[in-house]
Amino acid sequence: MKLGIFLPNWIGDAVMATPALRTLRREFADAEIIGIARPNVADTLRGVHFVDRFMQYDPRGKDARQRGARFVYRLRSERLDSVLLFTHSFRTGWLAYLSGASRRVGMKRSGRGWLLTERVLPKPQTEPHPAIDEYLRLARRMGAESVSRQTELTVTEGEAARLEQFWNTRPAEFREAGTICLNPGGAFGSSKHWPVELFAELARQIVMTTEHTVLVLCGPAERDEARAIASQADQPRVLHLADMEPSIGLTKAAVREASVLVTTDSGPRHFAQPFGVPVVTLFGPTHKAWSETYFNMATHLQLNLGCGPCQQRVCPLKHHRCMRDIPVAWVLRAVTAHLSRSRQPMAA
């Protein structure tokens, strides 16, 4: 059997799909499983054993082999027996149909029901529900029963080596003290961002009240933001990765060895659970129920405002209070609580 899986388009969703991928791998142990994925999603899941290989798909990318007619030709050449869609778009439903696979399973959404051979009815969009459970529902439709919601990721040797390269140019005691990672980014839109000055103040308070070093993470779009946070914090033990070539692998490696991750509701937030790292997530415009992963070392911080969560990429009221009004003291308290719990001795 040859199974193609259209993986979610977003980094965080891809991580939330790993419990479903694990149960599919167990159910179809002898199948060849191909992950059809955007390049950043393939990078996120690089090294996991749930898929045998990736076929990269990028409808707006520069590589002609990853889009349009050339991609359809490559897809049909795979001669897939089954296709499972973790995506919800009409376009991926159409590609599943064009693949020639005799079994096509996905959510009945976006007017694509007629393109599928088996349709799973989605829950109402007016009711927030965890994406991790929706992916597991799709896996069950394929005949794979889940026993765990635990997410999984891997850091490859090359990814770990890049982090070593960063630390080799810093004082050894900075790393030995342990790191608190700050993730200020968010591809969703500006409405998810916590202000730079608040991240900077949090970083300063962390290094002044704990022995830890602060490491500010960044993707290509957040390099200036990461530099600004470190500059405004003005402390030797507040570092950033902006001078390294940004990569998802470097971010995974940094999160894996962190004592705590503080993050906006963005993709790298989901790197904490697979590595057992406590995480403090600052929620603003998005409802935390959509991305709940049932992680017992996660703290969700969200203000109770009458205007939200609005699910908008840019604050429609222009005040952005849902993020701006989250106090530094609130976040610092959550960080120190996680540090205290990690220092407690294990029960006999």
C-alpha positions in Angstrom: 0.0 0.0 0.0 1.1 3.5 -0.8 -0.4 6.3 1.3 0.0 10.0 0.6 -0.9 12.5 3.4 -1.4 16.2 2.7 0.1 17.6 5.8 -1.2 20.9 7.4 0.2 24.1 6.0 1.1 25.7 9.3 4.1 24.7 11.5 2.1 24.4 14.7 -0.6 22.4 13.1 2.0 20.0 11.6 3.2 19.3 15.2 -0.3 18.8 16.4 -0.8 16.3 13.6 2.0 14.0 14.9 -0.2 11.9 17.2 -2.4 11.1 14.2 0.7 10.4 12.1 2.0 8.1 14.8 -1.2 6.0 14.9 -1.3 5.8 11.1 2.3 4.6 11.0 1.4 1.9 13.6 -1.7 0.8 11.7 -0.1 0.8 8.3 3.3 -0.5 9.3 4.1 -2.1 5.9 2.8 0.9 3.8 5.0 3.5 2.2 3.8 6.8 3.7 4.6 10.0 1.8 4.1 13.3 3.5 2.9 16.0 1.0 4.0 19.2 2.6 5.0 22.8 2.3 8.8 23.2 2.6 8.7 24.7 6.2 6.4 21.8 7.3 8.8 19.3 5.9 11.6 21.0 7.8 9.6 20.9 11.0 9.0 17.2 10.8 12.4 16.3 9.4 13.7 13.2 11.2 10.4 11.8 12.5 9.8 8.2 11.6 6.1 8.5 10.8 6.6 9.2 7.1 9.0 7.5 4.8 9.7 10.6 2.7 8.4 14.0 1.9 7.1 15.4 -1.4 7.3 19.1 -1.2 4.3 21.1 -2.4 4.3 24.9 -2.6 1.6 26.5 -4.8 3.2 29.9 -4.7 6.9 28.8 -4.6 9.6 29.4 -7.1 10.3 25.8 -7.8 8.1 24.8 -10.7 8.3 21.1 -9.6 6.4 22.0 -6.4 3.3 23.5 -8.1 1.0 23.5 -11.1 1.1 20.9 -13.8 4.6 19.6 -13.0 3.5 18.8 -9.4 0.4 17.0 -10.6 2.5 14.9 -12.9 4.9 14.0 -10.0 1.9 13.2 -7.8 0.2 10.9 -10.4 3.6 9.2 -11.0 3.5 8.1 -7.4 0.5 5.8 -8.1 -0.9 6.3 -4.7 -3.5 3.9 -3.4 -4.9 6.2 -0.7 -4.8 9.9 0.1 -5.6 11.5 3.4 -6.1 15.2 3.7 -5.2 17.1 6.9 -5.7 20.2 4.8 -9.1 21.7 4.3 -8.8 23.6 1.0 -10.6 22.9 -2.3 -7.2 23.0 -4.1 -5.8 20.1 -2.1 -9.0 18.2 -2.5 -8.7 18.7 -6.3 -5.1 17.5 -6.2 -6.1 14.4 -4.3 -8.7 13.7 -7.0 -6.1 14.2 -9.7 -3.6 11.9 -8.0 -5.7 8.9 -9.2 -5.8 7.4 -5.7 -8.9 5.1 -5.3 -9.4 6.1 -1.7 -9.5 9.8 -0.8 -10.4 10.8 2.8 -10.8 14.3 4.2 -13.1 16.8 5.9 -16.2 17.8 3.9 -15.3 21.4 3.6 -14.7 24.2 1.0 -17.1 22.6 -1.5 -14.8 19.6 -2.1 -17.0 16.8 -0.8 -17.6 15.4 -4.3 -13.8 15.0 -4.8 -13.5 12.6 -1.8 -14.5 9.0 -1.6 -14.9 9.2 2.2 -16.0 12.4 3.9 -15.7 13.4 7.6 -18.2 16.0 8.8 -16.4 19.0 10.4 -17.5 20.4 13.7 -19.1 23.9 13.5 -16.5 26.7 13.1 -18.4 28.7 15.7 -17.3 26.2 18.4 -13.6 26.2 19.1 -12.3 22.6 19.1 -8.7 21.3 19.3 -7.0 20.7 15.9 -5.1 17.8 17.5 -8.4 15.9 18.0 -9.6 16.7 14.4 -6.5 15.1 13.0 -7.1 12.1 15.1 -10.7 11.9 13.9 -9.3 11.7 10.3 -6.9 9.0 11.3 -9.7 7.0 12.8 -11.6 7.2 9.6 -8.6 5.5 7.9 -9.0 2.7 10.5 -6.2 3.8 12.9 -7.1 4.1 16.6 -5.1 6.5 18.8 -3.9 5.8 22.3 -2.1 9.2 23.0 -2.2 12.9 22.2 1.6 13.2 22.8 3.2 15.2 20.0 6.7 14.3 18.7 9.6 16.0 17.0 13.2 15.3 16.3 16.4 17.4 16.2 18.8 16.1 13.6 22.6 16.0 14.0 22.9 18.9 11.6 20.4 21.0 13.4 22.1 20.4 16.8 25.5 21.2 15.3 24.2 24.7 14.2 23.2 25.4 17.8 26.7 24.3 19.0 28.2 26.7 16.5 26.2 29.5 18.2 27.2 28.6 21.7 30.9 28.0 20.8 31.3 31.8 20.5 29.7 32.6 23.8 30.9 32.2 27.4 30.4 28.6 28.5 28.8 29.7 31.8 25.9 31.3 29.9 24.8 28.0 28.6 25.6 26.1 31.7 23.2 28.3 33.7 20.3 27.1 31.6 18.3 29.1 29.1 14.9 30.7 29.0 13.8 31.0 25.3 11.7 33.9 24.1 9.8 33.4 20.9 8.3 36.8 19.8 7.2 35.9 16.3 4.0 35.0 14.7 3.2 34.5 11.0 -0.5 34.8 11.6 -0.3 38.6 11.9 0.6 41.6 14.0 -2.4 41.0 16.4 -0.5 38.0 18.0 2.6 40.1 18.8 3.5 41.1 22.4 5.3 44.5 22.2 9.1 44.5 21.9 9.5 46.7 25.0 7.6 44.2 27.1 9.7 41.2 25.9 12.8 43.3 26.7 11.6 44.1 30.2 10.7 40.4 30.7 14.2 39.4 29.6 15.8 41.9 31.9 13.7 40.7 34.9 14.6 37.1 34.2 18.3 37.6 34.2 18.1 39.9 37.3 16.0 37.5 39.3 17.3 34.0 38.2 20.6 32.5 37.1 19.3 31.8 33.7 20.4 33.2 30.3 17.7 34.5 28.0 17.9 33.4 24.3 15.6 35.3 21.9 14.5 33.1 18.9 13.6 34.4 15.5 12.6 33.4 12.0 13.6 35.4 8.9 10.9 38.0 9.6 11.7 38.6 13.3 15.5 39.2 13.2 15.2 42.9 13.8 12.7 42.3 16.5 15.0 39.8 18.3 17.9 42.3 18.1 15.7 45.1 19.5 14.6 42.9 22.4 18.2 42.1 23.3 19.3 45.7 22.8 16.6 47.2 25.0 17.2 44.6 27.7 20.8 45.7 27.8 22.1 42.7 29.8 25.0 40.5 28.8 23.0 37.3 29.5 20.2 38.3 27.0 21.3 36.8 23.7 19.6 36.4 20.3 19.9 34.1 17.3 19.3 36.9 14.7 22.9 36.8 13.5 22.6 33.1 12.6 20.9 32.0 9.4 17.4 31.4 10.7 16.0 27.9 10.4 13.3 25.8 11.9 15.9 23.3 12.9 17.9 25.8 14.8 14.8 26.9 16.7 13.9 23.3 17.5 17.4 22.7 18.9 17.3 25.8 21.1 13.8 24.9 22.5 14.9 21.3 23.2 17.5 22.4 25.7 15.5 25.3 27.2 14.3 25.4 30.8 11.2 27.3 29.8 9.8 28.7 26.6 7.9 32.0 26.6 6.0 32.5 23.3 3.2 34.0 21.4 0.6 31.7 20.0 2.8 30.8 17.0 4.2 27.7 15.5 7.4 27.3 17.6 5.1 27.3 20.7 4.4 23.7 19.8 8.1 22.7 19.9 8.0 22.6 23.7 5.7 19.7 24.3 7.6 17.1 22.2 10.8 17.8 24.2 9.1 18.1 27.6 9.9 21.8 28.0 7.6 23.9 30.1 5.9 26.6 28.0 4.2 29.9 28.8 2.0 31.1 25.9 0.6 34.6 25.5 -2.8 34.5 23.8 -4.5 37.5 22.4 -6.7 37.4 19.3 -6.9 33.6 19.1 -9.0 31.2 21.2 -6.7 28.8 23.1 -9.1 25.9 22.5 -8.3 25.7 18.8 -4.7 24.7 19.6 -5.1 22.9 22.9 -2.6 20.0 23.2 -3.4 18.8 26.7 0.2 19.4 27.8 0.5 19.4 31.6 3.6 21.8 31.6 1.8 24.5 29.6 0.6 27.8 31.0 -1.9 29.8 28.9 -2.1 33.5 29.6 -5.1 35.4 28.2 -6.9 38.6 29.2 -10.7 38.5 29.5 -11.8 41.3 27.2 -15.2 41.9 25.7 -13.7 42.3 22.2 -12.0 39.0 22.0 -10.7 36.6 21.1 -11.6 38.0 17.7 -9.5 35.7 15.5 -8.4 38.7 13.4 -4.8 39.1 12.0 -4.8 42.8 12.7 -6.7 44.4 15.7 -9.9 45.8 14.2 -10.2 48.3 17.1 -6.6 49.5 16.7 -5.8 49.3 20.4 -4.4 45.7 20.5 -5.2 45.6 24.2 -5.5 41.8 24.3 -1.7 41.6 23.9 -0.4 45.0 25.1 -2.2 44.8 28.4 -0.6 41.4 29.4 1.7 42.5 32.2 5.3 41.5 32.4 4.9 40.6 36.1 2.2 38.1 35.1 4.5 36.4 32.6 7.5 36.4 35.0 5.4 34.8 37.7 4.5 32.0 35.3 8.1 31.5 34.3 9.4 31.3 37.9 6.6 28.9 38.8 7.8 26.5 36.1 11.4 26.9 37.3 10.3 26.2 40.9 8.5 23.0 39.9 11.4 21.8 37.9 13.7 22.1 41.0 11.3 20.1 43.2 12.6 16.6 44.1 10.8 13.7 42.6 8.5 11.8 44.9 10.0 8.5 46.2 
